[in-house]
Amino acid sequence: MDIQSTIATLSKSADFVVDETHAHQSLRYYYLSSLMRDKHSFHKVIEYIKTNKHIPIKELSGHLPIERVESVHTGEEFITQIMRGALLIGERDKHDSFLALPLKKHDGREVTITENEYTVAGPKEGFIEDLDVNLNLIRKRIAVPELIVDEMTVGRLSKSRLAMIYLEGIVDDQLLQTVKQRLADMDYDEFVDITQVSQFITDNPNSPFAQLLETERPDRVASSVTEGKVVLVLDGSPLALIGPTNLIEFFSSPDDYYDQWPVGMFIRLLRICAVIFSVIATSFYIAITTFHHELIPDDLLITMVATRIEVPYPPIVEVLILELTIELLREAGARLPERIGQTIGIVGGIVIGTAIVEASLASSVLLIIVALTALASFTTPIYQMGNTIRLLRFPFILLAQIYGFIGIAICLLLCIHHLLTLKSFGHPYLTPVYPLRIKDFKDSFFRLPIWVQGKRPETLRTKKQDRFTRHKKVKAKQDIEE
């Protein structure tokens, strides 16, 4: 489509303005009033152009007091610039050359604390929906020229700005080429959030496990980039996408690095154990009460029988009743306004749980187990993995009802097999366990001191492995001892 046809199409919209009243005889101004910045900047540009009438439009870009003035020569470029809120200046009787001045409105929320990845210590600010602001939050944490921001446009209709961020001289070229190729292969009309991009470029979109890590924290992004990973940020989305990643990173929180390393290691191990408990606790209850009574001590067995004596159906039914009740309460609490949602989650859980036990629809022992599994699932610092854990419990429950411990073992083996086949941008998902990378265990299940983590992860195949020089580390340690 040529520029003249583009202007004719845009003229059907009420907010498209072709301004001739402010221009001198040879120029016209084109803009979308819904995207234009405040009128003060617009009038300043007009006044400056009027005082420099003798300068031809082709040479005007070098004299305007505005950064990033671009030339437009095609209909596609005209649409791209006008939709980004630019003011286009062209000659009255010609439609072959325009100047695009970035005067877009920047209406949006201010940088606030993170909502889903809250930490006790460390930085509090999180990403917002403005790409330029998000890039600023990353830039000020990595203030080196090697930080490359490769920007592109995605979505046939949305024309959304997507930035790919990496450190030149550190990131693996093959990883970079893989990401670029997958982004180039995307073909969709609208990208509203970075999670939609993730579904197109992930290795296995049918897996319940997320293979790319979504985060709203600039400090996590900065740490990932310095490790040699690639980060994707989409205009209009308050999340960044990090890859490649592995399973352990979904249980890692920035707080692990802001605390003393023994504390950080203990909390991470506690978090991993809590997640395992959350997945298999209710299925163990079903297997034991249905098939394996001999594993329960006599005193505990008497208590469990006493609590279940009036329950009229098998354990799997009461488990499903309580599990689905917890899921309903969790979903209702997330969708309702914040203050009402908190009330529903706390009061609703207590009232409904007590009523279910008193009505003999479930045993009090099971109510305690289900409550603990729900509490354990909340320890996951990444929302994506929290949803996966919620889903995984149900296959374990069903197989435990059919085969007991053998069913749990079968489900566990299938889960491990699936994880072994998963990859993130071509990198194994279970690293450093498989393939085995002993050196990468320094920051996996265990969080060892920073001065021990002198090299970047081997699995990323970065161009520079060292994160600090050995002699400086030794000298610093000697100075501390003295």
N, C-alpha and C positions, 0 to 999 in steps of 0.2 A: 504494500500500500504506500502510495506516495504521500508527501506532506500535505498537499492540497486536499486529498481525500480524507486524510486523518483529521484535518481541521474541520472538514464538513461533518464528519461523524461526531467529533467532540462538541460541535455547536448544538447538537440535540440536547445536551445536558445543561440544566439551568445554572450550574456553578462554573461553567466554562466561560471565561471572559476574554473578549478581544477588545482591548482598550486602545482607542484612538484619541480620546479627549486629552490625555496627559502627554501624548507624544508630539514631537514636532512633525512636520509634514511628511517626512520620508520613513518614519518608523511606526511599528505597531507592537503592542505588548500582549502576550498570550499567557494566561495562567488559570488555574482552578482556584476559585475563591475559598473552597473548603479546605484546601491544603496550604494556601498562602500564609506566610508568617504575618506578623502584625503590620499594619499599614504604614507605620513609621519608617520601617526599612524600605518599603516599596517607594515611598515618596522621596527618600534620600537618594535612591538610585535614579529616579526620574530627574531630580534636580541636578544631579551630577552629569547626566547625559545631556540635559539642556544647556549646561554651561560649557560643554565640549562638543558642540554641533559640528565643528570642523573636522572631527576625527571620524574616519570611515568605520562602519560597523565591524569590518574584518580586523581592524586594529584596536577596537574598543576594549577587548578583553584584557589587554595589558595595562589599561589605564583605570579600570574600575576598582574601587576599594573593597573588593570582595574576593575571597579565596575560592578556588576550584571552579572557575568559570570555564565552561566547555562549549565546543562548537557542535552544532547539530546539522546534519546534512541529509538524513533519511527519515522516512515516516516512523520507522521502528524506534530510532533514537528520539524523535519528537515525543512519541508516546511514553517512552521510558522516563524522560526528563519531566514531562508535564505531570505524570503520576507520582513522581517523587517530590512534587511541590515546588518545582523550579519555575522561575519567571523566564519566559522565552521572548527574546527581542529579535524582530526581523524587519526587513524592509517592506514597505507597503505593497509594492507590486511584484515582489519576488518571493518564491517559496523554496529556495534551494539552499539557503544558509541562515542559521539562527544562532544566537548566543543564549546559553542556558545558565541562569544565575540561581544558585541554591538558596531559596528563601522559604523553605518548608517550615510549617509550624512544628513545635516540639512540645505539644501538650501531652502530658503523661504523668504518672506518679513519680515521686522522688525515690532516690535510693533509700531503702529501709532494711531492717534486719531480715535475715532469712526466716522463712515460715516453716519449711519442712525439714531443713538440715540445721536445726539450732544447736549451738555449742555453748558450753559454759565459759570456756576461755577462748582467746583468739579473736580474730575479726568478726564483726557482726553483719556487715553490709552484704547484700545479695544482689543478683542481677535483676534488671527490670526489663520492660518490653522494648526499650530503645537500643538498637544495635550500637550506635556511637557511644552511648554511655557505658555499655557493657565492655566495649573495646577499651575505653578509658580505664575501667576498673582493672583490666588485665595488663594494660600497658604500664600503669604506674607500679605494678608489682614486678614486671620484667622489663627493666629500662635498658634494653640493649638493641642495637640495630639489627641483630640477627633474628629478632622476633618478626616473622613474616605473617602478614594478614593478606590472604588471597581471597578477594571478594568476587562473587559471581551472582547471577540472577537465576532463581528457580521458580517454577510454576508458570504454565502458559498464560493463566489469567491473573494470578496474584502478583507475578513479577516481584517476588520477595527477595530481599538481599540476604545472601548467605555468606558468612565469612569463615574461611578455613585458616586456623592459626597453628603455627608450628615454629620450632627453632631451627633455623638453617645451620648446617654444620653438625647437628646432633641427630635429628630425625633420620630414620632409615629411608633411603630413596625408594625402595620397593614398597614400603608402607605408604609413602606419599603418593606413589603412582596408583596403588590400589584404591585409595580413598578418592582421588581425582576421577578415576575411571568409573567408580560406582556413582559418584555425583553426576557425572556426565550422562550416565545411562538412565537416570531418573526421568520419567515422563509422566507428569501429573499436572492438572490444571491449577490446583490451589494448595499452597503450603502455609498453614496458619501457625503451626507450632513445630518445634524441632523434633518432637516425638514422631511426627509423620515422616520426617526425613529418615529417622532411625528405622522405621519399618521398611523403607525402600533399600537401604544400604546394608542392613544387618545380614550376617551370614546365613542364619536359619530363622526366618520370620515366624515359623510355626512352633518354635520352642517356647515354653512358658518362662524360660530364663532369659533375662535381658542380656544381650551380648555387647551393648554399648552403655556406658554409665551416664545417666542424666544428673546434672547438678545445678544448683543455683548459687554456688559459692565461688567467688573469684579466686580465693586462696587455694581451693582444690584444683581449679583449672590451672593456675600458675604452677603448682607442684607437678601436675601431670605433664605440662608442656616441657618443663625442665628435665623431666625423666626421658623425654623423647617421644611423647605421644602427640596425636593430632586432636585438635579441638574444633568443633563446629558450633557456630553461633548464628541464629536466625533472627532477623529483624521482626519484632512483634512477639517474640517468645522470651520468657524470663528464665529459660533453662539453657545450659550448654551441654553438648554431647561430647564425651571423651572416649577415645578408642586408640589402640586396642585395650581391652580390660580383661580381668580374670575374676573368678568366683570370689576369691578372698577380698577383693577390693570393695565388694558390696557390703562387707561387714566391718569395713574400716571407716573410722570417723576422724575428722581433723583434731578432735580432742585427744586422740591417742598420741599425737605428736606434740601437743601443747602441755601435756602432763609429763611428770618424770617417767622415764622409760619403764621401770618396774610396774608403776601404776597403769600406764598405757597398755602394757602387755597383758596384765591381769584382766583389765576391762575388756580387751578384745577377745581373749579366750573365754571370758564369761559370756560375752555376746554370742560367740559361735556355739557354745554349749546350750545357751538358751534357745537358739534357733533349732538345733537338733531336737531338743526336748519338745519344742512347740510342734514339730512335724510328727513325731512318733508317739507322744504320750497317750493320746486318746486311742490310737490303734493298739497300743500295748494293753490298755484297759480292756478293750474288747477281746483281744486274744487270750488274756489271762482269765477273764470271767467266763468265757465261752468254752475254751479248750484246755487251759493249763492251770486248773485250780491248785494243783500240787505245789506250784511255785509260790503261793501265798502263805505266809506264816499263819498258824491256826488262830491266834488272837486277832490278827487283821482280817482273816477270812470271816470270822464270826461277825465283826463289825460291818463288813461289806454285805454279808448276807442279810443282816438286820436292816440295813438301809435300802436293800433292793427287794425285800420280801413282799412289799405291796405294789411294786412296779409290774404292770401286767404284760409287758412285752420284752423281747430280747435286748441286750445291751446296745446293739447298733442303732435301734430306734431311738433310745434315750440320748445316745451320743449325737445323732443327727439333729434331734430336736434342739439340744443345747448349742451345738455348733452353728446351726442355721439361725438361732436366736441371737447369738453373739454377732454373726455377720450382719444381720438385719440392724441391730443396734449400732454397729460400727458404720454401716452405710448411711443410716439415718442421721447419725451424729455428724458425718462428713458433709451431707447435703444441706442440713439446716443451718440457719445463721449461727455464728460462733457461740453466743451465750446460751441459746436454746439447745444447740448440739451438745454442749458440755453437760447440761442438765439431763438430757435424754440418755447420754452415755452412762452417767453415774447413777442417777435415780432409777432409770429404766432397768439397768442391769441388776441393781439390788432388789427392786420390787418384783420384777419378772422372775429372777432366779429363785427368790424365796417362795413365790407362788407356785412355781413348777415343782419344787421339792415338797411343799406342803400338800400339793394335789397328787402326789405320788406318780408324777409323770417322769421323774428322774431321781436318782439317788443323790444324797448330799456329797458322797465321796466323788462322784463324777462331776458334780458342780464345781468342786474345788479344783479338780484336774483341768477342766475346760477353762476355768478362770485363769489358772496358772499358764496354760498354753497361750491364751490370748495376751496375757501380760508379757510372756516371753517373746512373742512375735513383735511386740512394740519396741524391742531393743534394737531392731534392724535400723541402721542409720539412713539407708537408701529406700525410698518409697517403692521403687520397682521391685526389689527383692521381698519387701513385706507382702506385696500382692501375690508373688510367686509362692511364698510359704503358705498363705491362706488357701491357695488352690491345691498344693501338694498334699495337704492333710487328708483330703477326701479319697484319693486312690489308696492310700495306706489303710484308711478305715474300712473300705470295701473289701480289700484283699485279706485284712485281718479277720473279718467276719467269715470269709469263705475257708481260708487255710490256716488261720492262727499265725504263729510265729513264722511258719514257712511262707505265708503270704506277705508278711512284712519283709522277709528276706528277699523274696522275688521282686517286690516293688523297689526295695533299696538297690538291688543289682541292676534293674532296668534304669533307675535314676542315674546310677554311676556310669552305666554304659552310655546313656544319652549325654552326660556331661563330658565323657571322654571324646565324643565325636564333635562336640561344639567347638567353634572357633570364633574369634573376634578379629575381624580384618585379616583373617588367615593365620592368626596366632592361637595356639592352644588355650582353651578356656580354663583348664585345670592346672596350668603352670603356677607355681614351680613343682607341684606334685607330679604332674605328667605333661610333658617329659620332665624328668627329674633335674632340677637346677638347685643344687645344694646352696650355692652362694645367695640365691634369691630368697632363701628362707629367713634372711635377716629382717625382712619386712613382709611377712605373710601371716602365718598363724601367730608368730611371735613378732613383737616390736622391739628390736634391740636398739642400743644407743645410736645416736646419729653418727658419732665418730667411727662406728663400725661399718656404717653403710656408705663406704667410700666410692662405690661403683653403681652405675645404673643397672637396671635389670637386664640380665643376659638375653632373655627372650625377646627384647625389643630390638636387638641387633643395632644399637645406636653407633654412630660414627665415633663418638667420644664416650668411653666407658667411665673415666674418672670424673668424680664430682668435686674432689679437692685433692691437693697434692699431699703426698705422704709426709714429707719433712715438715711441712707447716703444721700438720695435725700432731706429730710427735712433739714439736717444739711447744705448741700450745698446751699439751698435756703436761709437759715438764714444768712449764711456768705455773700451772695450777697446783702441781704437787709441791713446788717450792714455796 
